[in-house]
Amino acid sequence: MSDRDQGVIPHLVVADAAAALDFYKRALGATETMRLPAEDGRRILHAEITVNGAKIFVRDHFPEHGSAQGGNKLAPPPALGGTPVTLHLEVADCDRAVERAADAGATVTMPPMDAFWGARFGQIADPFGHAWSFAHPLARPRR
């Protein structure tokens, strides 16, 4: 998939990008494809991972550059009081995906359940304040 094919690429700002990248690898099976360290040698200016075939950008928070850039606040969710965004992944096994994320350090915010719309669905919060949901379709009864 090329960048143009994906259309929208989430860009996650976190307080510790190196730790977040490690978490996403363990919790979501992410593959790191690029990492650009900041000049201070401690933080990450830009990183790219692939999760479920989709690209996601990750970077550290740089408060010394101001909390707003182009009118948008670029800070980790805890600095903003939470996040209104949930990143959703269609997976083969929702229960296993939630369990894997929890084992890696995520907080389960909605245990997997059979949802009325015909999916097995669950949600987690990652240790960096971002919300994720997982789902797989439930088997449809034969007629």
N, C-alpha and C positions, 0 to 999 in steps of 0.2 A: 504494500500500500504506500503510495507516495503522499507527501504532505497535502497536496491538492486533493487527493481522493478522500482524505479524512475529513476535510472541511473545517472542523473545530478541534483545536488542540487545547485541552485544559492546561493552565499554567499555575502551579501550586507554589505559594510562598510559605516557607516554614522557618522555624527558629533554629533548626539544625539540619541542614540539607543532607549532610553525610549520613547522619543517623536515619533520616527519613528514607533515603535511597536504600539503605540496608533493610529497613523495615518493609518497604514495598517489595523488595526481592523475596524476603521470607514470607510475608503475609499474602502477597498477590501473585507471586511468581514472576515479578517484573524482570525484564532484561535491561540493564543499563547500556545505552548505546553511545553516550557522550557525556563528558564532564569537563567543565571549564572552571578552574579554581579562580577565586578573586585574588587581587594583588596582595591582600593581607596574609595569604597562605593558609588561612583558617576556614574561610567560608567558600561556598560555591556560588559563582556568579550565574551559571546556567548549567543544567544537566537535562538529559533526555532519557526517558525510559519507555519501554513498550510493555503494555499490559493488555492481554486479550487481543493482541494485534493492533492496538491503538497507541499512538504516541502521546506522552504526557511530559510537559516541561516541569522541572522542579528547581527552585533556587532558594538561597538564604534570604532572610530579611536584612535590609540595609537601612536601618533607621537614620543613619547619618546623612542619607540622601533625601531626607524628608519622608513623611508618611504618605504624601500624595504625589502622584505622578500623572500628569494629564487629567487631573480631577478625580482619579481613582485612588482609593486607599490601597496600598500594596503592603500588607502586613499579614502575619499569620493569624488564623482565626481566633486564637485566644486573645490577641491584642485588640481585636475588633468586637469581642464579646460573643463570638460564635460564627457560624457560617450559615447562610441561607441556601447553600448549594449542596446537593448530594450527587456524587459520582456513581453511576450505576453500571454494574457488570452483569451481563448474561453469562452464566456459567453452567457447566455440566451437572454440578451437584451443589446446591445452595448450602445445605447443612455442612458439607465438607469445607466450602469456601469460608463460611463464618467461623467454623472451628479453627481453620488454619490461621485466619487473621487474629482470632483471640489468642491462640497459642503464641503468636508473634508479638503480642502486646496490645492489641486493639481492645476496646471496650464494646461489648455487645449491647447495642441500644434497642434492638428488636430481634429476639430469637427467631429462627426460621419458623414459618407458619404457612399453612395452605391458605392463600389469599383468594378472595371471592372472584378475582379476575382470571383465575386458572393458572396461577404460578405459585411455586414454593418461593418465599420471599423472606429476606432477613436484612438487618442493617447493623453497621458497626461505626464507631468513631475511631479514627486512627490516633496515635499518641501525639500528633501534631495539630489536631483540631479539625481535620477534614472528615466529612461524612461520606460513607460508602454504602451502597446497597447491592445485594446479590439476588439473582433469581434464576430459576429454571422452570420451564413449562411443566405442568402436571399432566399426567396421562389422561387422555379424554376417554370416557367410557364408550364402549362399542355399542352400536345401535342394532 
